[in-house]
Amino acid sequence: MWLFIILISDSSFSSIFTNLQLIKKPMTLDPFISHLILLNCLLPLGILFILNIYIRLNFPFKIGVIVFGILIFSGIEKAVEKLGIIEYRHWNIWFSLLLWFSIVVISVAFYHFLQTDSTKEGDDNV
C-alpha cells in the first residue's frame, strides 16, 4: 500500500511540478529536503491513517472520513505553501481539493482491490 501511495502521489505531483509547472519546487536545500520528507513519509502515513479509520467505520462515516482527509491534506498543502516549501504559480485551493480527492479515492479503491483479491485467494484454499 505504501509503495502504491508513493507511486500515485509522486506521479501526480511530478506532472504538476514539471509538466504543468503549476507549483514551483524549492531549489535551496532545506525546503527541498522538507518537500521530499513530506511526499515520501508524511503523505503516505497520512493516507494510511485515513485508510485505517476508513476500514473501521460504517458507510455514511466512510464518506465523512474521505472528506475529512481531503480537507486536512489541502490544509497541510496550504500551510506548506505558507512556510515556503512550495510556491503556487497558477494553482488554487480548488485544484488542491481535486488533487487530494483523486489521490485519496484512488488509494481507497486500491485498498478495496487488494481486499477482494485476497478474499478470492482465501476461497480457493478452503
N, C-alpha and C positions, 0 to 999 in steps of 0.2 A: 504494500500500500504506500509506504514511504517513497519508494522509487517511482511509482506511478504519479504521485503528487508532485514530486520534483520535476519529472519529465513534462507533465502538463503545465505546471506553473512556469517553468523555465522557457518552454516553447512559446507560451503566451506572452511573457514579459520580453523575450527576445524579439518577437515580432513587433511589439510596441516600442521597444527601445531602439532597435537597429533599423528595422524596415520602415516603420511608420514615423519614427522619430517624434513621437508624441510626448515622451518623457525623457529627460536627459539624465544619464548616469553621471555620477561624480567622477572626476579624473584624479582627485587627490586621494591619498592612501586611506586615511581614516574613514571617510564616508563610503569609499568603495568596499572596504572590509565590512563595514556595518551593513551595506547593501547585500553582500554575499551571505552574511550570517542571517539576515532577515529572510532571504529567499530559500536558503538551503537548510536552515534549522527551525526558525520560528514559524514560518509559514506552514511547513508540513506538520509541526507539532500542534499548531492551532487547528488545522483541518482534521487531524486525528482526534483532537479533543472534541471538536464539533461532531465528528462521526461517532465517537464513544457515547456522547449524550444522545445523539440521534437513535442509536441502536436500542437504548433502554426505554424510550418513550413510545406512547401510542400515537396513532396517525395525526390527530389535529396538532399535537405538540411537536411532532416532527417538522412540520412546515414552519412552526414558530422558531425552532432551533436553526433551521436553514436561514430564515430571515435574520435572526439574531446574529448568526455567523457572518452573513454578508455585511450587515451594518458595522459589526466590530472590525472586520478586515478593511472596510472602506475608511473607518475612523482611524485605524492604525496607519493606513496609507497616507491620509491627510496629515497625521502627526509626523510621519517620516518626512513628508514634504516640508512641513514647517521647521523641522530640525535641520534641513539642508542635505539630507541623504540622497534625495532625488529632487529633480526640478521639473515642474509641469511646463510644457510648452503649449500644446493645443489639446489639453486634457482637462476634464472636469469631473465632478462627482458622479454624474450620470454614467459616464464611461466606466468609472471605477465600480459603480454598483453592478453594471452589466458584466464587467470582467470577473468580479468576485462571485456573482451569481453563476456564471458559467463554470468557474473552477470548482465551486462547492457542489453544484449539481452533477458535474461530471465525476467528481470523487464519490459522491453518494451512489451514482449509477454504477460505477466500477465496483464499489463495495457490494452492491446487490448482485452484480455479475459474478463476483467471487463466491458469494454465498450460494447462489443457485448452482454454480459449477461444483462446489464441494458437496452439496446435498445429492447431486446426481451420482457422484463417485461413491458416496455413502450408501446409496440404494443398491448399487451393484455388489457391494460387499456383503449385504445381508442375505 
